Amino acid sequence: MSEALQERLTGAEDVVWDLSVFYQSLDDPQLEADIARLNEMVDAFQARWRGKIAEMSAADFVSAYETMEAIYDLRGRLGAFAFLNFSTDTGDTDYQAAVARIEELESAVSQKMVFFDLEWNALDDEQASAILEDPTAVRYRYYLEAERRYRPYNLSEAEEQIIIEKSVTGRAAWTRFFTQLTSAFRFDWLGDEVNMTFVLNKMRDADRDVREMAWRKLTDKLQERSMELTFIFNTLALDKANSDRRRGYPSWISSRNLSNKASDDVVEALVSTVTGNYELVARHYRLKRALLDYEELYDYDRYAPLNLKESEAFYVWDQARDIVLDAFDSFSPRMKNVAQAFFDENWIHAPVLPNKRGGAFAASTVASANPYVFLNYLGDTRDVTTLAHELGHGIHMYLSGKENGLFALYTPLTTAEMASTFAEMLVFQDLMAAEDDKEIKLSMLTEKIEDTFATVFRQISMNRFEDKMHKARREEGELTAERFNELWLETQRDMFGDSVAITEEYGCWWSYVPHFLQAPGYVYAYSFGELLVLALYKLYQEEGASFVPKYIDLLAAGDSDYPDRLLAQVGVDINDSEFWGKGVDIIEEWVSQAETLSHELYPEKFT
């Protein structure tokens, strides 16, 4: 990005992560030594246990799992180093080559290790139960039990190896190409060259002409690259259809639900509850249209600020850090101390750079190292809450890895979003409590409502798009860009109703969403996590300080048990079909508060 476009320095320009916990550089001789050591460990594991699972005792399973932890930890260190470097500069050919090499290594390791789970799942229930019930295996009982859920969908070892091997040149290759393609998008902005992060940020500008220009530039770019993007989506949708068919999954979402350890009934109840309350979205945007004095609210107006005092809020990096740490400290000093380490130990990468990936994420890496947070920090209020969000993930990852080891570190996507959205809520509540000006409160409340809509309602509308897309790809064959557009517009209009004028041009905006490709079915997890957090926060308000240690223990548990069992320990029953409505009720309260405050402040707009 041109320096001319950095109108205000954020202080995050030099906030880059230190990856030396892994390696000093791509040329570090330890990296080559670790690759050789990993291959030796895998070969030894295969020689020790392949073909012998049926004869193993519970103590043998413990020994094998301890060795697997060491293998996967080393593999994870190599993978994290390659991926994190690549994320900061997707155009760097050395980083590209490193990612490709590690992906090939990971594929080779997985092919050699796949026998273990297949042989374990091949045991009959009686023999498996004897292992699971043996007190010796208590540390790994949950993981052994959870693995057997895949028993009906396993293929032969040869087939599984082929699938793993071909994924390097199949799904993994296409998703990497998509990342490199979209990260390389460049836009002319008043004579300067900018990337997609910059353009998307301008969709929140107070100037309507600026928002429309940003919308137009991204729309034009997506249409310009429609052939490549449509081909990628078609190819990966077919790849998934073929895989689901061969494994015998009953629907396109079944494998995701299994991975998320969420029953089909729970997910269906979530989706039905959210889609059944789409009118809340329309209510809010009708209110916003009146507040902005617009005859029509277009899709590029969805995130328009209210042009109130708070609209120009700008936070330098140190301010954002202090706001987040203070909010965490008020809830739990332990939570604050873990977050502090991300700043002190350089576990964050924050500046906006030309070939850097867009968006934000937290990377769990491995239990023997530490998590990392990835941002594109520009200094607005939403960037502050994004920092809180990703640090919430990081705290969850850090605690679960330190308390329960590598296997507990990788939580299901449904509960993975719990800590991040709870952290956001803490910061939001602090900011609201510190503000006395009603106009600013309204602006902040509106932004929170829209962020919550983006997490709850928009993600479910995208889930509905995925549902239609995968079904159409399986029933109709290869889809045209126009067909993708049609499905996207249909599901977006279902959500907004008559409150937002969704243009035909907006139809192509499905094509820049990476989750559809990188983790099909992922998006409902955001809604799951947000509504779950609303329930947890309400419990915190009711219970006060006694809730805090239970919540911290919940984070530290990670993936050490099924989500419904862990959540039951803090008083939440996600198996109750009525549960999701409780979260929606809180969102409705916010919408009502915004309506009441708006009528009080601007009665002339509603006469």
C-alpha positions in Angstrom: 0.0 0.0 0.0 1.3 3.5 -0.8 2.5 5.4 2.2 0.3 8.3 0.9 -2.7 6.4 1.9 -1.7 5.9 5.5 -3.4 9.1 6.5 -2.9 8.4 10.2 -0.2 6.1 11.7 -1.6 3.6 14.1 1.5 2.7 16.0 1.0 -0.9 14.8 3.4 -0.5 11.8 6.2 -2.3 13.6 4.1 -4.8 15.6 5.4 -8.0 14.0 5.6 -11.4 15.5 8.7 -13.2 16.6 8.7 -16.8 15.2 12.1 -17.8 16.6 10.3 -20.2 19.0 10.2 -22.4 15.9 13.2 -21.4 13.7 15.4 -18.4 13.0 14.7 -18.3 9.3 13.9 -20.6 6.3 17.6 -21.3 6.1 17.9 -22.3 9.8 19.8 -25.7 9.8 17.5 -26.9 12.6 14.6 -26.9 10.2 16.3 -29.4 8.0 17.3 -31.5 11.0 13.7 -31.5 12.3 12.4 -32.6 8.9 14.8 -35.6 9.0 13.9 -36.3 12.6 10.2 -36.2 11.9 10.5 -38.8 9.1 12.6 -41.0 11.4 9.9 -40.8 14.2 7.1 -41.6 11.8 8.9 -44.6 10.3 9.7 -45.9 13.8 6.0 -45.4 14.9 4.8 -47.3 11.8 7.2 -50.1 12.4 6.3 -50.4 16.0 2.5 -50.4 15.8 1.3 -51.1 12.2 -0.7 -54.3 12.1 -0.6 -54.7 15.8 -3.5 -52.6 17.1 -5.7 -55.6 17.8 -3.0 -57.0 20.2 -2.4 -53.7 22.1 -3.1 -53.2 25.8 -4.4 -50.0 27.3 -0.8 -49.2 28.3 0.3 -49.7 24.7 -2.3 -47.2 23.5 -1.1 -44.7 26.1 2.5 -45.2 24.8 1.4 -44.9 21.2 -0.5 -41.7 21.9 2.4 -40.1 23.7 4.6 -40.8 20.7 1.9 -39.4 18.4 1.8 -36.2 20.5 5.5 -35.8 19.9 5.2 -36.5 16.2 2.3 -34.1 15.7 4.0 -31.4 17.8 7.1 -31.5 15.6 5.0 -31.6 12.4 2.9 -28.7 13.8 6.1 -26.6 14.4 7.2 -27.0 10.8 3.7 -26.2 9.5 3.1 -23.2 11.7 6.4 -21.6 10.7 5.7 -22.0 7.0 2.1 -20.9 7.2 2.6 -17.9 9.4 5.4 -16.5 7.3 3.4 -17.0 4.1 0.4 -15.2 5.6 2.4 -12.0 6.0 3.6 -12.0 2.4 1.7 -14.4 0.1 3.7 -13.0 -2.9 7.1 -14.1 -1.5 8.2 -17.0 -3.7 10.4 -18.4 -0.8 7.4 -18.5 1.5 5.3 -20.1 -1.2 7.9 -22.8 -1.8 8.2 -23.4 2.0 4.4 -23.9 2.3 4.3 -26.2 -0.7 7.2 -28.3 0.8 5.6 -28.6 4.2 2.2 -29.5 2.8 3.9 -32.3 0.9 5.7 -33.4 4.1 2.5 -33.3 6.1 0.8 -35.4 3.4 3.6 -38.0 3.5 3.4 -38.1 7.3 -0.4 -38.5 7.3 -0.3 -41.3 4.8 2.1 -43.2 7.1 0.1 -42.5 10.2 -3.4 -43.1 8.9 -3.2 -46.9 9.7 -3.5 -46.2 13.4 -7.0 -44.8 13.5 -8.2 -47.2 10.8 -7.0 -50.2 12.8 -8.5 -48.8 16.0 -11.8 -48.3 14.3 -11.7 -51.8 12.9 -11.8 -53.3 16.3 -15.2 -54.6 17.4 -17.1 -52.7 20.0 -16.4 -55.3 22.8 -12.6 -55.1 22.3 -12.7 -51.3 22.0 -14.8 -51.0 25.1 -12.2 -53.0 27.1 -9.5 -50.5 26.2 -11.8 -47.5 26.8 -12.9 -48.7 30.2 -9.3 -49.5 31.4 -8.2 -46.9 34.0 -4.8 -46.9 32.4 -6.1 -45.2 29.3 -8.1 -42.4 31.1 -5.9 -39.6 29.7 -6.7 -40.5 26.1 -10.1 -42.2 26.5 -12.1 -39.2 25.1 -9.9 -39.0 22.0 -10.1 -42.7 21.3 -13.8 -42.7 21.8 -14.3 -39.6 19.6 -12.3 -41.2 16.8 -14.7 -44.1 16.6 -17.5 -41.8 15.5 -15.8 -41.9 12.1 -16.0 -45.6 11.9 -18.9 -45.7 9.4 -17.1 -43.3 7.0 -13.6 -44.8 6.9 -12.2 -46.2 3.7 -9.5 -48.7 3.2 -5.9 -47.7 4.1 -4.9 -47.5 0.4 -7.9 -45.3 -0.4 -7.2 -43.0 2.6 -3.6 -42.7 1.6 -4.5 -41.8 -2.0 -7.0 -39.1 -0.7 -4.3 -37.6 1.5 -1.7 -37.6 -1.2 -4.0 -36.1 -3.9 -5.2 -33.4 -1.5 -1.9 -31.6 -1.9 -2.5 -31.1 -5.6 -6.3 -30.9 -5.1 -8.1 -29.1 -2.3 -5.0 -27.7 -0.7 -3.6 -26.4 -4.0 -6.9 -24.7 -5.0 -7.4 -23.0 -1.6 -3.8 -21.8 -1.7 -4.3 -20.5 -5.2 -7.4 -18.7 -4.0 -5.5 -17.0 -1.2 -2.6 -15.9 -3.4 -5.0 -14.7 -6.1 -7.2 -12.6 -3.8 -4.2 -11.3 -1.7 -2.7 -10.1 -5.0 -5.8 -8.0 -5.9 -4.8 -4.4 -6.4 -7.1 -1.4 -6.8 -6.5 2.1 -8.0 -7.6 4.5 -5.3 -7.3 8.1 -6.3 -4.1 7.4 -8.1 -2.6 5.1 -5.4 -2.4 1.3 -5.5 -4.2 -0.4 -2.6 -5.1 -3.9 -1.5 -8.4 -5.6 -0.7 -8.1 -4.9 3.1 -8.0 -1.2 2.4 -11.0 -1.3 0.1 -13.1 -3.4 2.5 -12.3 -1.0 5.3 -13.7 1.9 3.2 -17.1 0.2 3.2 -17.4 1.6 6.8 -16.5 5.2 5.8 -18.8 8.0 6.9 -18.8 9.4 3.3 -21.4 7.5 1.2 -19.6 8.3 -2.0 -16.5 6.7 -0.6 -18.5 3.6 0.4 -20.0 3.3 -3.0 -16.6 3.7 -4.7 -15.2 0.9 -2.5 -18.2 -1.3 -3.3 -17.8 -0.6 -7.0 -14.1 -1.3 -7.1 -14.4 -4.6 -5.3 -17.4 -5.6 -7.4 -15.6 -4.8 -10.6 -12.5 -6.8 -9.5 -14.6 -9.9 -8.5 -16.4 -9.7 -11.9 -13.1 -9.3 -13.6 -11.8 -12.5 -12.0 -15.1 -14.3 -12.2 -13.8 -17.1 -14.4 -11.0 -18.1 -12.0 -13.1 -17.8 -8.9 -16.1 -19.6 -10.3 -13.8 -22.4 -11.5 -12.2 -22.7 -8.0 -15.6 -22.9 -6.3 -17.0 -25.4 -8.8 -13.9 -27.6 -8.5 -13.9 -27.7 -4.7 -17.6 -28.2 -4.4 -17.3 -31.2 -6.7 -14.3 -32.5 -4.8 -16.4 -32.4 -1.6 -19.3 -34.0 -3.3 -17.1 -36.9 -4.5 -15.5 -37.3 -1.0 -18.9 -37.3 0.8 -20.3 -39.8 -1.7 -17.4 -42.2 -1.4 -17.4 -42.0 2.4 -21.2 -42.3 2.7 -22.0 -39.1 4.4 -25.7 -38.5 4.2 -25.4 -34.7 3.4 -22.9 -32.1 2.6 -22.8 -30.7 6.2 -22.5 -34.1 7.9 -18.7 -34.2 8.0 -18.6 -30.7 9.5 -21.1 -31.5 12.2 -19.1 -34.6 13.1 -15.9 -32.6 13.2 -17.6 -29.9 15.3 -19.0 -32.6 17.7 -22.4 -31.1 17.3 -25.4 -33.2 16.5 -27.5 -32.6 13.4 -30.5 -31.8 15.6 -28.5 -29.1 17.5 -27.3 -27.5 14.3 -30.8 -27.6 12.7 -32.3 -26.0 15.8 -29.6 -23.2 15.6 -30.3 -22.5 11.9 -34.1 -22.6 12.3 -34.0 -20.2 15.3 -31.8 -17.7 13.5 -33.7 -17.8 10.1 -37.0 -17.6 12.0 -35.8 -14.3 13.5 -34.6 -12.5 10.3 -37.2 -9.8 11.0 -34.9 -8.5 13.7 -32.4 -7.7 10.9 -35.0 -5.9 8.9 -36.2 -3.9 12.0 -32.7 -2.6 12.6 -31.9 -1.6 9.1 -35.3 0.2 8.7 -34.2 2.2 11.8 -30.8 2.9 10.3 -32.4 4.1 7.1 -34.4 6.6 9.0 -31.5 7.7 11.1 -29.4 8.3 8.0 -32.2 10.1 6.2 -31.9 7.8 3.2 -34.9 7.0 0.9 -33.1 3.7 0.2 -30.5 1.8 2.1 -28.2 0.0 -0.4 -25.9 -3.0 0.3 -22.9 -0.7 0.5 -24.7 1.3 3.3 -25.0 -1.7 5.7 -22.0 -0.7 7.8 -22.3 3.0 7.4 -21.6 4.9 10.6 -24.4 7.1 11.9 -22.3 10.3 11.3 -22.4 10.9 15.0 -19.5 12.0 17.3 -18.2 8.4 17.6 -17.9 8.0 13.9 -14.4 9.5 13.8 -13.1 7.4 16.8 -9.5 6.5 16.2 -7.3 4.3 18.4 -3.6 4.1 18.2 -2.1 0.7 19.0 -1.2 1.5 22.6 -4.8 2.7 23.3 -6.3 -0.4 21.8 -3.9 -2.6 23.8 -4.8 -0.8 27.1 -8.5 -0.9 26.4 -8.4 -4.6 25.8 -6.1 -5.5 28.7 -8.1 -3.4 31.1 -11.4 -5.1 30.1 -9.8 -8.5 30.5 -8.3 -7.5 33.9 -11.6 -6.5 35.3 -13.0 -9.9 34.5 -10.0 -12.0 35.4 -6.4 -11.1 36.1 -5.3 -14.4 34.8 -7.0 -13.7 31.5 -5.3 -10.3 31.3 -1.9 -11.8 32.1 -2.1 -14.4 29.3 -3.1 -11.6 26.9 -0.3 -9.4 28.1 2.2 -12.1 26.9 1.0 -11.7 23.3 2.2 -8.0 23.4 5.3 -8.5 25.5 6.6 -11.6 23.7 5.7 -10.4 20.2 3.1 -13.0 19.4 1.1 -10.5 17.2 1.4 -9.4 13.6 -0.6 -6.2 13.1 0.4 -3.9 10.2 -1.3 -3.7 6.8 1.1 -4.8 4.1 0.8 -5.1 0.3 0.8 -8.9 0.0 -0.4 -9.8 3.4 -3.5 -11.9 3.8 -6.7 -10.0 4.5 -8.8 -10.4 7.7 -7.6 -11.6 11.1 -7.1 -15.0 12.8 -5.4 -16.7 15.7 -3.1 -19.7 15.1 -3.0 -22.3 17.8 0.4 -23.8 16.5 1.4 -26.4 19.1 1.4 -26.9 22.8 5.2 -26.7 23.1 5.2 -23.2 21.6 2.5 -20.5 21.8 -0.4 -19.2 19.8 -0.1 -16.2 17.5 -2.5 -13.4 16.5 -2.8 -12.0 13.0 -4.4 -8.7 12.3 -4.7 -5.9 9.7 -4.9 -3.0 12.2 -6.2 0.4 10.9 -7.2 2.0 14.1 -11.0 2.1 14.1 -13.3 0.9 16.8 -13.9 -2.4 15.0 -10.2 -3.1 14.9 -10.1 -2.7 18.7 -12.9 -5.4 19.1 -11.1 -7.5 16.5 -8.0 -7.4 18.6 -10.1 -8.5 21.6 -11.7 -11.3 19.5 -8.4 -12.8 18.3 -6.8 -12.5 21.7 -9.8 -14.3 23.1 -8.9 -17.2 20.7 -5.3 -16.9 21.7 -6.1 -17.1 25.5 -8.3 -20.2 24.8 -5.5 -21.8 22.8 -2.8 -21.0 25.3 -4.7 -22.2 28.4 -6.0 -25.5 26.7 -2.5 -26.3 25.4 -0.7 -25.7 28.7 -3.4 -27.4 30.8 -4.3 -30.4 28.6 -1.7 -30.8 25.9 -1.7 -31.0 22.1 -4.8 -32.9 21.5 -6.9 -30.6 23.7 -5.5 -27.6 21.8 -7.6 -28.0 18.7 -11.1 -27.3 19.8 -14.2 -27.9 17.6 -15.1 -24.9 15.6 -18.4 -24.4 17.5 -16.7 -23.9 20.9 -13.6 -22.3 19.2 -15.6 -19.1 18.7 -16.8 -19.0 22.3 -13.7 -17.3 23.9 -13.3 -14.8 21.1 -16.8 -13.5 21.2 -16.8 -13.4 25.0 -13.7 -11.3 24.9 -15.3 -8.9 22.5 -18.3 -8.6 24.8 -16.1 -7.7 27.7 -14.5 -4.8 25.7 -17.9 -3.6 24.4 -19.4 -3.5 27.8 -16.5 -1.6 29.2 -16.6 1.0 26.4 -20.4 1.4 26.8 -20.1 1.8 30.6 -17.5 4.5 30.3 -19.6 6.6 27.9 -22.2 9.2 29.0 -23.0 10.9 25.7 -26.3 9.3 24.4 -25.4 10.0 20.8 -22.2 8.2 21.1 -23.9 5.4 23.0 -26.4 5.0 20.2 -23.6 4.9 17.6 -21.7 2.2 19.7 -24.9 0.2 20.2 -25.6 0.3 16.5 -22.2 -0.9 15.7 -22.4 -3.7 18.2 -25.8 -4.8 16.8 -24.4 -4.9 13.3 -21.3 -6.8 14.4 -23.6 -9.3 16.1 -25.8 -9.5 13.0 -22.6 -10.2 11.0 -21.7 -13.0 13.4 -25.2 -14.5 13.9 -27.5 -13.7 11.0 -25.1 -13.1 8.2 -23.2 -16.3 8.9 -26.4 -18.3 8.9 -27.4 -16.6 5.7 -24.0 -17.7 4.3 -24.7 -21.2 5.6 -27.9 -21.1 3.7 -26.0 -20.1 0.6 -23.6 -23.0 1.1 -26.5 -25.4 1.5 -28.0 -24.3 -1.8 -24.7 -24.2 -3.5 -23.6 -27.7 -2.6 -27.0 -29.1 -3.3 -27.1 -27.3 -6.7 -23.6 -28.5 -7.6 -24.6 -32.1 -6.9 -28.0 -31.9 -8.7 -27.3 -29.6 -11.6 -23.6 -30.1 -12.4 -21.1 -27.3 -12.9 -22.6 -24.0 -12.0 -22.2 -20.7 -13.8 -21.2 -17.5 -12.1 -24.7 -16.3 -12.7 -26.1 -19.3 -10.9 -23.8 -18.7 -7.9 -24.9 -15.1 -7.9 -28.6 -16.1 -8.0 -28.2 -18.3 -4.9 -26.2 -15.6 -3.1 -28.7 -12.9 -3.7 -31.6 -15.2 -2.8 -30.1 -16.0 0.6 -29.0 -12.4 1.3 -32.5 -11.0 0.4 -34.1 -13.6 2.7 -32.2 -12.0 5.6 -32.7 -8.3 4.8 -36.2 -8.4 3.6 -37.3 -5.0 2.4 -34.9 -3.1 4.7 -31.9 -3.0 2.3 -31.9 -2.7 -1.4 -29.6 -5.6 -2.5 -28.3 -4.7 -6.0 -27.7 -7.3 -8.7 -24.0 -6.4 -8.8 -23.7 -7.5 -5.2 -24.5 -11.0 -6.5 -20.8 -11.8 -7.0 -19.7 -11.1 -3.4 -19.8 -14.8 -2.5 -16.6 -15.2 -4.4 -14.2 -13.6 -2.0 -15.3 -15.5 1.1 -12.4 -17.9 2.0 -14.3 -20.0 4.5 -16.5 -21.6 1.8 -13.3 -23.1 0.4 -11.0 -23.6 3.3 -13.5 -25.2 5.7 -16.9 -26.0 4.0 -19.7 -25.7 6.5 -17.6 -23.6 8.9 -19.7 -20.4 9.0 -22.5 -21.6 11.3 -19.9 -22.0 14.0 -19.7 -18.2 14.3 -23.5 -18.0 15.0 -23.2 -20.9 17.4 -20.4 -19.2 19.3 -22.1 -15.8 19.5 -25.4 -17.1 20.8 -23.5 -19.3 23.2 -21.5 -16.3 24.5 -24.7 -14.2 25.0 -26.0 -17.0 27.3 -22.6 -17.2 29.1 -22.4 -13.5 29.6 -25.9 -13.4 31.0 -24.8 -16.1 33.5 -21.8 -13.9 34.4 -24.1 -11.0 35.0 -26.3 -13.2 37.2 -23.5 -15.0 39.1 -20.8 -12.4 39.3 -17.3 -13.4 40.5 -18.3 -17.0 41.1 -18.7 -17.5 37.3 -15.1 -16.4 36.5 -13.2 -19.5 37.6 -15.7 -21.8 36.0 -15.3 -19.9 32.7 -11.5 -20.0 32.9 -11.6 -23.8 33.6 -13.9 -24.1 30.6 -11.3 -22.4 28.4 -8.5 -24.5 29.8 -10.5 -27.7 29.1 -10.2 -27.1 25.4 -11.1 -30.2 23.5 -10.7 -32.6 26.4 -14.4 -33.6 26.3 -17.5 -33.2 24.2 -18.8 -29.6 24.1 -22.2 -30.3 25.6 -20.5 -32.0 28.6 -18.0 -29.2 29.2 -20.7 -26.5 28.8 -23.0 -28.3 31.2 -20.4 -27.7 33.9 -21.1 -23.9 33.6 -24.9 -24.3 33.4 -25.5 -24.3 29.7 -27.5 -27.0 27.8 -26.9 -26.7 24.1 -29.0 -29.8 23.5 -32.1 -27.9 24.6 -33.9 -26.8 21.4 -35.0 -23.7 23.2 -31.5 -22.6 24.1 -30.7 -20.6 21.0 -33.8 -18.4 21.4 -32.3 -17.0 24.7 -29.4 -15.5 22.8 -31.7 -14.1 20.1 -33.8 -12.5 22.9 -30.7 -10.5 24.1 -30.1 -9.3 20.5 -33.8 -8.2 20.4 -33.3 -6.3 23.6 -30.4 -4.3 22.0 -32.5 -3.6 18.9 -35.3 -2.3 21.1 -32.8 -0.1 23.1 -31.5 1.4 19.8 -35.1 2.1 18.7 -36.0 3.7 22.0 -32.8 5.8 22.1 -33.2 6.9 18.5 -36.8 8.1 19.0 -35.7 10.0 22.1 -32.7 11.7 20.4 -34.3 12.3 17.0 -38.1 12.4 17.3 -38.3 14.4 14.0 -37.0 11.5 12.0 -39.9 9.3 13.1 -42.9 11.6 12.6 
